[in-house]
Amino acid sequence: MGEVNTLTARAHTLRLRVAIRRVSRLATAAAVMAGLALAQGCRRPPAPPARTPQGTSKRESAARKPFAGAHGRVEVGEIVVADPAGKRVWRASARSIDWDYDKQQAVLRDVQCQFIEDGKLALEARAPLVTAYTGERRVALEGGVTARAPATQTSLRADRLQWNVEDKEVYATGNVKYVRGNIALTGPRLRADLALRRARLEGGVRMQAVQPLDVK
């Protein structure tokens, strides 16, 4: 009988130890979870990115191109086109300039412009409307163009005139009139070097004696 009681007491003691161990493990796990929760609650949130005065983050500002997506107008302005080496090859002043950075083009109205070759003035022109395709380095004059080459004393009139930086030539179309000295050549199309030293007219060309054009 005494042995039975002893075994029963030992069994109760073993159960009690197992229960204590389970409670201890649960308490330890709860303490760990509580510590993690406390650590998360006390941790400072990450600081927001620094902002520029305009309210744009520095990272966003660095990623953007200058004037990206910009559209606008300048009243009484000037625009310059440079060749791949960075030398100025075309300069214009206008009553107004509308630009579109995304399309890389500017539209000028009531324009006076200068074409520069080897650092010297090669051709000066006027036109009611000019579109400068800055990405393509191409300029298109429209609406009745008058031009003069000071070095050769040669004048030109046409409905439209286009110029590309790379080939250094002008292309005139529509009622073209090319005057050098007292000789005038007329036709629908003309191709010439920038200073109008050499010109080629095509499509029913006529020649006549005239007074030099005054395009000042």
C-alpha atoms as one frame of an Amber mdcrd trajectory, in Angstrom:
protein
   0.000   0.000   0.000   2.841   2.372   0.836   4.528   1.645  -2.498   1.330
   2.503  -4.368   1.085   5.826  -2.602   4.720   6.560  -3.380   4.208   5.820
  -7.107   1.087   7.982  -7.164   2.970  10.882  -5.553   5.785  10.547  -8.061
   3.314  10.612 -10.952   1.695  13.786  -9.629   5.138  15.368  -9.223   6.092
  14.436 -12.835   2.850  15.899 -14.216   3.408  19.050 -12.260   6.926  19.442
 -13.652   5.686  18.911 -17.216   2.942  21.486 -16.701   5.448  23.945 -15.220
   7.766  23.445 -18.233   4.905  24.056 -20.672   3.884  27.215 -18.837   7.489
  28.352 -18.773   7.845  27.812 -22.522   4.609  29.678 -23.226   5.696  32.509
 -20.966   9.065  32.709 -22.717   7.428  32.775 -26.152   4.979  35.433 -24.992
   7.835  37.487 -23.616   9.714  37.221 -26.900   6.633  38.265 -28.898   6.000
  41.117 -26.510   9.596  42.241 -26.871   9.357  42.171 -30.656   6.105  44.097
 -30.575   7.645  46.638 -28.246  10.685  46.962 -30.476   8.470  47.503 -33.521
   6.435  50.080 -31.667   9.497  52.012 -30.531  11.273  51.925 -33.894  11.231
  55.256 -35.725   9.515  55.296 -39.102  11.867  55.868 -42.103  12.413  59.523
 -42.880  10.717  60.733 -46.102  13.023  61.737 -48.987  14.288  65.285 -48.837
  12.214  67.739 -50.828  13.332  70.538 -53.035  11.743  73.987 -52.607   9.343
  73.113 -55.417   8.090  70.078 -53.500   9.862  67.477 -55.667  12.139  64.927
 -54.058  15.833  65.061 -54.924  15.618  61.577 -56.386  12.739  62.595 -58.646
  14.524  65.797 -59.638  17.670  63.901 -60.588  15.670  61.463 -62.691  13.951
  64.215 -64.646  15.499  65.930 -67.628  15.646  69.713 -67.497  12.387  71.156
 -68.830  11.094  67.654 -69.607   7.512  67.921 -70.762   7.730  71.710 -70.822
   5.579  73.795 -73.118   5.495  77.560 -73.188   5.875  80.847 -74.966   8.432
  83.616 -74.890   7.406  87.048 -76.084  10.153  88.828 -78.041  12.849  86.198
 -77.700  15.912  84.696 -79.343  16.848  81.126 -80.179  20.171  79.602 -81.223
  20.994  76.309 -82.983  24.488  74.795 -82.694  26.273  72.128 -84.726  27.482
  68.838 -83.161  30.706  70.599 -82.122  28.730  73.218 -80.203  29.390  76.112
 -82.599  26.537  78.488 -83.326  25.266  78.040 -86.852  21.835  79.699 -86.694
  20.445  82.514 -84.619  17.005  84.096 -84.750  14.986  86.772 -83.015  11.202
  86.696 -83.106   8.089  88.443 -81.848   7.102  85.223 -80.092   8.540  81.735
 -79.595   6.446  78.686 -78.675   8.485  75.679 -77.617   7.745  72.019 -77.031
  10.581  70.196 -75.279   9.077  66.744 -75.819   8.971  67.251 -79.601  12.261
  69.190 -79.550  10.921  71.971 -81.685  10.191  75.682 -81.464   7.760  77.764
 -83.520   8.770  81.383 -84.116   6.656  84.225 -85.524   7.789  87.411 -87.297
  11.358  86.193 -87.535  14.696  87.690 -88.475  17.465  85.121 -88.580  21.113
  84.634 -89.462  22.854  81.564 -90.901  26.491  81.324 -89.824  29.193  79.355
 -91.621  32.794  79.040 -90.398  32.123  81.741 -87.843  30.944  84.266 -90.458
  27.521  85.490 -91.513  26.568  83.563 -94.651  22.871  84.341 -95.043  20.274
  86.512 -93.352  16.561  85.994 -93.833  13.074  87.060 -92.779   9.891  85.021
 -92.580   6.478  85.269 -90.899   6.791  81.732 -89.525   9.788  79.551 -88.679
   9.911  76.075 -87.162  13.213  75.022 -85.611  13.571  71.251 -85.183  16.370
  71.353 -82.621  16.679  67.576 -82.289  17.159  67.184 -86.060  19.118  70.463
 -86.405  16.785  71.555 -89.168  15.035  74.875 -89.756  11.980  75.532 -91.943
  10.917  79.065 -92.955   7.398  79.606 -94.321   4.863  82.206 -95.330   6.974
  84.156 -97.828  10.731  84.183 -97.254  13.234  86.846 -98.227  16.966  86.225
 -97.841  20.270  87.891 -98.692  23.857  86.665 -98.768  26.137  89.648 -97.942
  29.349  88.053 -99.256  27.954  87.458-102.758  25.360  90.248-102.847  22.801
  87.628-103.849  19.121  87.744-102.925  16.438  85.087-102.743  12.674  84.982
-102.394  10.454  81.908-102.012   7.302  80.666-100.352   9.302  78.243 -98.218
  12.941  77.665 -97.365  14.495  74.743 -95.501  18.019  74.340 -94.138  19.850
  71.395 -92.608  22.921  71.860 -90.446  24.719  68.744 -91.694  24.635  69.368
 -95.459  24.980  73.194 -95.202  22.532  73.749 -98.060  19.231  75.562 -98.419
  16.185  74.251-100.281  13.639  76.786-101.525  10.232  75.927-102.972   7.281
  77.879-104.337   7.662  81.005-106.519  11.446  81.014-106.183  13.302  84.126
-107.358  17.106  84.106-107.284  18.778  87.462-108.045  22.497  88.082-108.490
  23.559  91.422-109.909  20.924  92.372-112.467  20.098  88.803-113.501  17.107
  86.994-111.988  16.251  83.323-112.250  12.755  82.133-111.362  11.346  78.645
-110.922   9.465  76.359-108.548  12.489  74.830-106.786  16.019  75.835-105.830
  18.957  74.158-104.126  21.971  76.255-103.142  24.901  76.477-100.773  24.396
  78.622 -97.693  26.050  81.759 -99.126  24.125  81.375-102.439  27.361  81.154
-104.423  26.127  78.119-106.342  22.471  77.471-107.032  20.444  74.992-109.054
  16.894  75.798-110.126  14.561  73.169-111.514  11.145  72.949-113.166  10.536
  75.545-115.859  13.287  78.061-115.053  13.157  81.562-116.519  15.832  84.240
-116.666  15.394  88.007-116.915  17.207  91.275-116.239  16.009  93.036-113.065
  17.013  95.392-110.327  18.617  93.685-107.308  16.142  92.719-104.570  16.117
  94.947-101.505  15.461  92.765 -98.471  16.981  94.976 -95.777
